[in-house]
């Protein structure tokens, strides 16, 4: 049982609206997975149509003119689903308090399986990979638009308007998007939201796009120069691309992610650079999933994992980062990203 939006999407296909925040006319959707593999979803009537056809949807009232105890209704539905059970495996960190309290009143023991769920979500099946591939094509369209729109005198918001428009045209509708889109000295800050800064001659544009299409996320990053970039930025960009290539080559089944992290950082360091963030992360129904590609971990890659790799380097008044997404296989990893990485 889980109320984590990424797990709910993974098990039911329900992609909850996140742009407007939690609905005041709903309660957190809760998925209950039966030992036989079937899924039951407790959600509001307003969101119920988003679930897959094979999911048993038990809806409670959504928007209404009368007062409705939606949290209580959700707990009632969940209790009916687990009636007779003596213990339930739960994603404890996400379980609504009303549901947890209702289960406790019935004397049902809770076993926390949060870590097991995160590990299970990390390995994708073929349909999931195709969903991510589709989302990445949308990110690719955004990257191409940002590159084409970059010109002296245009503001970051000008670039963002064209970038987001291109992604939504590619997706065929409105989509949630997270993004870094910064220029000039702002690139040294690793990222940030677009603002009213105007592009100047010799600037860098760092654009990191994270759109969700349906229930699945994509991720991509590129750094683009207006005409000739500073020598140190060009050197750092070359090192970042070499680090990315080295990290991708290591993305094979059985590889320890700390070895990938170390190899990428070593490549950037050899050129005198460094970066203060992770080397990569999994993506799926959440934009950051297992495995996190960092040091000091015992995580190991498995076939079916989808990993975004994003080494970079940052200096005084400039920053560069490049990113591609790969699928781990038994042999050579498959690159899903198709956007231009040239500076």
N, C-alpha and C positions, 0 to 999 in steps of 0.2 A: 504494500500500500504506500502510495506516495502522492504528495501535492506539489512536488517540484515541477515547474512548468516544462522543463526540458524532458523529464521522465514521462510526464503525462503525454507530451507530444510524441515521444519515442514509442510508447505503448498503444496510443489511441489515434494518433494523427491530428489531434486537436492543437492548433497553433493559436494560442491566446493572443488577443490584441495587446501589445505592450506600448504602443506609442502614446496612448492616452492614460496609461497607468491602470491600476486596479479599478474595475467598474464598481460604482457605488450600489449597483443593482445586482451584484453577484456575490459569490463566495469562492474561495480558491477551489479549482477543480481537483478532484481526488480520483486517482485510478486504483482499482483493486484487481490484482492479477491472481486468478485462480490457479491452483496447482496443475490444472489440466491445460493451462496456457491461454484460456479465454480471459478477456479483460472487461471489467465493468467500470463505467465512468459516471461519477456524480458531478454534475455541472448545471449551470443555469439554462433555462430554456433559450435564452438569447445566444448561447454559445454552442448548443447541442449539435447543430447541423455541421459543425466543423469536424466531427469525429468520423473515423473510418466506418464503413458499412458493417463490418463484422464485430464492432464494439457494442456491447450492451449498455446503452445510454439511459441513465435514470436521472431525469431532469427535475429540478426544483424551480419555483417561479423566478423569473428575471425581472425586467422592468414592469412595474405595476403601480397603480395609484393608491393601493392600500398598503399598510405596513406588513412586511413579511420578514420572519426570522430566517433569513437564508442560511446563515451558519448552522442554525439548529436543524433546518431541513436537510442540509448536506450531511450532518452527523446522523440523522435518522436513516437516510439512504444507505450510508456506509454500514451502519449497524445491521440493517436488513441483509446486506450483502455478506456479512461475516457471521450471521446468526448460527449459533451452535459451535463456533470455533473456541478453542481454549487458549490459543496463542496465535498472534499475527505478526508476520515479518513486515517491518515498516521502515520508511525513510524518515527517521525520527526528527531530524532537523527541520523538515518541511511540513510535518503533520500539523494541521490546525489544532489549536488548543481545545476547541469545542469537540473535535473528533477524538482526540486523545482522552479527554475527560469522559466522554461517552463510553469509550472502550473500557476505561478503568472502572466505571460504575458497573459494567457487566462482568467484571472480573477477568477480562481478557488480557493475557500477558503480551507485552510488546517486545519483539526482538529487533534491534536496530541493524539493518542491512544496508545502510547508506553507502558504505565503501564498496560493497559488492555490486550495487547498482551502478556506481560510477565506472567500475571496471567493465561491467557487462556492456554499458553504453559505448565504451571506447572502441569496440570492434563492430564494424559496420557490415551489413549484408549488401548484396548487389544493388537492391533497390535504393538503399540509403546512399550508396556511393553515387548512383545516378542522380539522386535528388541534390546532393552536394555539387556534383558536376554542373547541374543546371544553374544553381545559385552562383557558382563561380563564373559561369558565362555572363551572368548579369554584372558581377563585379568587374569582369574584363571590359564590358561596355562602358562602365563608369571610368575606369582607368584611361581608356582611349579618349573619352570625352574631356577629362581633366587635362590630358596632354595636349589635345587639340585647342583647348580654350586658353591655355597659358600664354599670356602676352603682357608686355610692359603696360602699366596703367590700369589693368583690370584688378578688381579686388578679390580677396579670397572668397567672399560671398558670391561674386559673379561666377567664379569657377565652380563653386559648390552648386549653384543653381543649375548649371549645365550638366554637371556630373550626376547629380541626383535625378534630373530629368531623363538622362540617358539610361540610367539603371531602371527607372520605372517604366520607360518605354520598352526596354528589353524584357522586363518581367510581365508587362501587360497590365499593370495596375499599381496601386500604392503598396509600398513595402517598408518595413522597419529597416533603418540603416544606422549603424554606428560608424563614426568616421573621425580620423585625424586629417585635417587639411590646413597646412600651415606653410608660410613662405618666409624667405629671407632669414633673419636672425631667429625667428620663432621656431625654425626647424631644429635648433639646438636644444629645445625643451622636450624633445622626443615626439611630442604630438600636441594636439589641441583642436578645439573647434574652429571652424572658419570665422574670420572677423572682417572688419572693414579695411584692413591693411591693403594698400595697393602694391602690386608687383613692380619691382624695380629691376633695372638692367643688372645682370649677373646674379640674380636671385636663384635660390633653389626652391622647388615645390616638393614637399613631402606629403603624399596622399595615401592614406591607409583606409581601405573601404571594407566594411563588414555588413553586407546586406543579408536579410533573411528572406527566402523565397519559399512560400509554404511553411513547412515546419523546420526547414534546414538552413543553416547559415553558411556563408562563404567568408573568405578573408583574403586580402591581397594588399600589397604595398609596393610603391615605386617612388623613386626620387627623380625629379626632372629639373634640368637647368635651363634658365633663360640665356641662350647663347653659351658663352664660355664660362664654366664653373671654376671657382678657385682651385689652384693646383692641389692643395691638401684635401679638398672635398673630392676631387677626381680620384686621388690616390685611395682615399677611404672608401669610395664607391666601388672601385675595382676590388679592394680587399673584401668588401661585404659580399660582392657577387661570387668571389672565389669561396668565401665561407659558406655561402648558400649552396653552391655546387658540391662542396665537400660534405655538407650536412645531408643533402639529398642522397648522395651516393651511399651514405651510411644507413639510410632508412630501409633496413632489411630485417626480416624476422629474426629475433634473437639478439638484436643489438641493444645494448644498454643505452638509455637516453642520456645518461651523464657523459658517455663517450662522445655522443653527437654534440652536446653542449660544449664540451672541452675542445673538440676539433674546430668548431666554428669560432670560438673565442680566441683560440690560438692563432688562427689565420688572420683575424682582424688585428690581434696584438702584434703580429710580426710586421704589420705596416704602421705600427705606432698608434693604433686606435683601440677603442673599447666601447661597450654598450652596457647600460645599467638595467636592462630588462631580460626576460627569459629569451632563450633561443627559439623556442617554438611551443606549440600546444596543439592538442586535438581539437577538432571541430565536429559538430553534428547538430543535434537539436539544441545545443548551447554553443555560444561562440568561443568559449574556452572550456574544453573538456580534457579528460585524461587521454593520452599521457602528456604531462607538462615536461617540456624538454629543458631541464635545469640540472645543475650539479647537485651532488649529495643525495641522490635518490637511487633506489633499487629497481625502478621501473624498467621494463624490457618490452621492446616492440613486438607486436603480434600481427600476423596477416589480417588485413581488413581495417586496421587503424588508419585514420585519416589525419594527417599532421600538417599544420601550417608552420613553416620555418621562416624566421624573420631576423637575421643578424643585421647589424648596422654599426655606425660609428658616429660620434658626436664631438664637435670641437667648439672653439670660440666663435660663436655667431653662425654656426652652420651645423647641419645634421643630415645624415643619409641613412636610409633603411630600404631593404629589398625583401620581398616575401613571395613565396610560392607554396602551394598546397600539394601534397603527395599522398598516394595510397600505398601502404606497406604491403608487399607481397612476399612470397617465398624467395623471389629473386630480385631483379632490378625494380626499384620503385616506379610507380606510374605518376607522372606529373599531370595534375588536373588543371593548373593555371595556364592561361594563354596570353596574359597581358605583357606588354613591352617593358623590359627592365632597363633599357638603355638610358644613360644619363643625358 
